[in-house]
């Protein structure tokens, strides 16, 4: 009787918890490092018909990744003709569109040819969905309930680039009951936290007035919770609860787009423009640079697995380095150009290029081991999401029609 009672309580707790292990609730996944939860069984080969569970057309255009939470898959997208930005909810099981919420209309800024007006990935705490958009020379954050209804909206800060009008791309991140948003721009740069219940500001921190497109991320490194952001000619750490600077290391370059990765007491980042550099920095507060090289992963984030760092540069060169020393283990030419970030499932890496090809290979430091090469659509800029034994991948095909695929066995 006690066993049955304990099982009932456990089941209620599991299924009434806002988020659980089977979700991919924000940019970079359940552990913020683009590593899928253990035990995923996903196919390594597919076509437009093989191993496709379902597919659905996505209105508009965007480079944001699918956010998977509860019964929903959430995508941000933008219609360039009507200048509308929106958040879409799709049924997780069937792919059927459940709702569409228009966030703004008009005020679209100029963009880089590879950017969109919906490149920031949404996040969720299981109760609400949070998204950020750039329009009318500002960044707006919005909170939406699971039925697609707007709960609050907040103008987070100005965003008006002068030197390079390339648009906005950073994704927000959640920390406790705050939504953390960055806006690095040459006319004013900032890092801010909003209360997830009300949208009110919790803290604000100024950044160097430089153009940069990296996303902030929170991780426990060197025994301490830290908020990391690369770019603006440094790798910086902040206290996620207050926004106060903890330390910074002068390195990298002005602009980076990737999100940092880490292990134990070290943070790794790469970029960008106008210089090329991949760097390892001690995260204990000393800001010690352990090693660096001249490889440029501008748009892509890297992966770390079992003490080795894996990266794919803009031109499609794949690298493996020993994380502690930076020693190159191997490099292999795949095919570029590349904008999406690689994802790790077990000991297998999935990496998509801009032409709709996803390369599958082993995370093996001894040698490059190719597994498969899969074509889907003709364009692929969004990083795949891999959860619940499925690969959710956003691609574009003829006439730039975007499609969301659920790939599974």
N, C-alpha and C positions, 0 to 999 in steps of 0.2 A: 504494500500500500504506500509506504514511504517512497519507494523507488518510482512508482507511478506518479506520485505527487511531484517529486523532484524533476522527472522528465517533463511533466506538464508545465511547470514553472520555467524550465529551460527553454521549452518550445515557445512559450509566450514571450519571453525575453528576446529570443532570437528574431521572431517574426514581427515583433512590435518595435524593434530598434530602428531608428531612422535610417541608419546606414549599416551595412554588413559586408562581409568579405566578398560577396558576389557582385559588388558595385565597382564602377570606375568613376568616381565622383568628382574628379577634377583633372586638370592638366597634369600629366605625368603619372596618373593612376593612384592606386591605393596607398602606396608608400612614397609617392612623389618622385619616383626614380625611373619610370617607364619599364618596370619589371612586373610582369603579370603574377597574380597569386599562384602559389604552388598547386600542382595537380591539374593544370589546364591540358585538355586533350584537343588540339586543333589540327586541322589538316595543313600539310606543307605544300600542297599543290591545289590549284583551282583554275577555273576559266570563268567565262560569263555564264556558264550553265553548270559546270561541274562543281560539286560541293557548295552550291549556293542554297542556303536555307530560305532566304527571301531577299528581295531588293525593292527599293522604293525611290521614286523621283523626289529630289529635293529642290524646292523652288529657290530661285536666285543663285547666288554664288557666295562661297565662303571657304576659308582654309582652316576653320576651327575643327577640332577633333570631336568625335561623339563622346558625350557624357552619359554614362549608363547608371541609372539610379532607380531602384524599385522596379516598377512596371514600365518605366520610360527610358527612351533614348532621346537626348536633347541635343539639338544643333542650333547654332546661330547662323544666319544667312542674310544676304542683302540683295535687293533688286536694284541694279544700277540704272535702269531706265526711269523708274518711279522714285528713285532715291529713298527706298524704304529699307529699314533694318528691322529684323524680326528674330524671334526665338520660336523654334518648332519642337513639338513633342510627338514622338512616334512610339507606337506600342512595341515593347521589347520582344514579344513573342512573334508577332506577325509582320511588323514593320509598318502597319497602317498608321497614317497620320491622325493624331488625336486632337491636336489643336495648333493654332498659329497665333502668336501674339505680336502685333506690330508695336515696336518700341519708339521709332522716330521716323520722320520724313523730311527730306531736304537737308541742305547743309553739308553735303558730302565733300570732303577735302580731296585734293589731288593725291594720286597714289603712285607708288612704284609699280611697274608692269607686273611684278610677281606678287603684289599684295592684293588684298580685297578689303571691303568695308565690313567684313565679319571674320577676322582672322583670330580673334581672341576666343579661347575655349571657355565655355561656361563651367560653373562648379555648383555643387549642391551639398547641403547638410542633411538631406533626406526629408526635410520639411519644406524647404524653399530652394529655388534655383536662382543663381546669381550670374549676371552677365554684364559685360562692359562693351560700350560702343563709342566710337569717335564720330562726332558730327557737330556742326556749328562751332568749330574751333574749341571744342571741349571734350572731355571724357565723361560719359554718363554711366553710372552704375544703376542696375535695376534688380529688384527682387520679385520673383514670380512664384506663386504657389504651384502645387503639383497639377492643378487644373488649368494652368496657363493664365491665371489672373494676376495682374500687377498689384503687388502689396505696397511697395514704395519705390521711389526713384530719387537719385541724388546726383547733382552736378559735382563731380569729384574735383576737377581742376581744369585749367586751361591747357590746350594742346595745339600750338600753332607754329609748326616748323618753318624756318626761313631758308636755311642753307640747302636742305634736301627735303622736298615735299613728297615723302614716301609713305605717309599714312601711319597708322597705329597697329600694333601687333601683340603687345604684352597680354598675357592671361592673368586674371586675378587668382588669389589663393586664399584658402580659409585657414584661420587659426583661432581655436576656441570659438568665441562668439563674435569674431571680427572677420571682415572681408578686407584683404590687403590688396591695394591697387597701386601700380606705378605709372608714372608719366614722365619719362626722360625726354626732354626737348631742349633745343638750343635757345628758346626764348623764356625758359623757366622749367625747372624739373622738380619733381616731388614724389614722395612715397607716403601713402595715407592708409589709415585703417578706419573702416566704417562698422558701426554696430549692426549686426545682421538682423536684429529685431526691428530697429527703427530707421536705419540708414544714416543716423547721425554720426558725426566724426568722433572717433575715439582718440586718435593721435595723428600728427602730421610731421613730416620730416623733409627738409629741403635736400635736394641733390644737386650736383654740378650741372650747370646749364649746358648740356651736350645732348646730341641726338643718340638714342640708344633704344633697342627694341627687345631686350631680354625680359623674361618674366621672373618675378620674385618667388622664392620658395622657402619653406620652413623645414628644418631638419635638426635632429639632435646629433651634433658632431663635437668631438672632444669633450663629451660629457655635459654639453650645454645646448639648450634650444637656441637656434640661431636662424635669423632671416637673412638669406643670401641674395645678392643681386650683382651680376657681372656687368662690365661695360663702364663707359665714362672714364676710361684709362685706369680702372682699378677693379679689384674684387672686394666687395664690401660686405660686412656683417652688421646686423642690427638686432636689438632685443625685440622679438616679435610682439611682446606685450605692451611696449612703450614707444617703439620706434627709435630709441636712443642708439647712436652708433656704438658698436662694440670694438671693431677694428677694421682696418682696410689695408690692402697691399697694392702698391703701385705696380700695375702689370697690364697685360692685354692691350687694348686699343680703345678708340673712342666708341665704336659701335659693335656690339655683339647681339645676337638674336637667340642663341641657345640658352637653356637653363642649366645651372651648375649641377654636378653630381658629386658624390662624396663617399668616403669610407672612414671608419674609425675616427681619425683626427685630421683628415686632409680633405680639401675641396679642390675640384678640378673644373676648369672652364676653358672655352676656346672662342676665337673670333678672328677677324672680323674686318673692319674698315677703319682707317686706311692701312693698318699693319696686320700681319698674320702672327698669331701666337696661340699655342696651347700650353696651359700652365697648371702646376700643382702647388697649392699653397697650404701651409700649416694653419689649421683653424683654431689653435689654442690661444689666440690673441697676439701672438708674436708677428703674424703676417709674413713669416719666413717663406720665401719661394724655394721649393725643393728641387724643381726642375722645370724647364720650358723647352719648347721646340718651335719650329716655324710652320707648323701645319695649321690650316685655316678651316675650321668648321664654323662657318658664319651663321647659317640659319639653323643648323641641326644641333640638338643636344646629344651628349655622349651617353654611354652605358658603362657601368662597372660591375664586374662579376668575378668572384673568387680571386681578388687581388690583381685583376687585369682590366685595363681601360680599353674599350672598343669605340671606334669613331668612324664616321664616313664624311669625307669633306665635300665641298660644293660640286666637285667634278666627278664624284663617284668613286674615289679611292678609299678603300676600307683599310683601317689600321688596327693593330693590337699592340699596346704597350704594357710593360710591367708597371703597375701603378706606383710603386714605391720609388722606382729609379727613373722611369721614363724610357727605359730600354725598349727599342722597337723589336717586337717579336716577329711580326710579318706585316706586309701590306699587299693588297690585291686590288687590281682595277676591276670595278664592276661596270657601271655605266651612269653617267650623269646627264643633265644636272640633277642635284638633289636638294630638296627643301625640307622634306619630312624627317622626323627623328626615328632611329631604330628602336624596336621594342624587343625585350627579352622574354622568352617563354621557356622555363626550365633551363636547358643549355643551348637553346636555339634562338637565333636572332632573325627578326623580320624587318627588312629595310626597303622602303619604297622610294623610287625616283620620280621626277616630274613627268615622265612619259608613261606612267601607269604600270611600270614594272616593279614587282616586289621580289627582292632577292631574299632567299632563305639560306642561312649558313650556320655552322656550329660556332658557339662561343668557346673555341679551343685555342689556347695560347701557343700551342706547338706548331700548328699549321692551319692555313685556310682550308676549310672543308665546305664546298658548295653542296647544297641539298636540292634546291629548285629555283626556278625563275618563272614568275607568274605574271601574265599580262591581264589587266583589267581596266577598261576604258583607255583613254589616250592622254589623260592628265591626272596627276595625283600629287597634291601639295599637303594634304592633311595627314597627320600622323595617325596610324591605325590604333584602335582601341581593342584590347584582347582580354575578354572576361567571359565567364560562364560557358567555356568551351567553344566560344565563337570569336571570329575576327570581324570587327565592324570597321569598314573601310569606306571612305568617301572619295569618289572619283568623278571625273567629268568625261563626257564622250562627245558625240556629234553635236554641233551647234552649241557647245559648251553646257549641255544639259548635265546637271549633277545627279548622281545616284548614290544612295547609301546601300551597301551590300552587307548582309550577314553571311559570313562564310563559316561552315562547320561540317563535321563528318555526318 
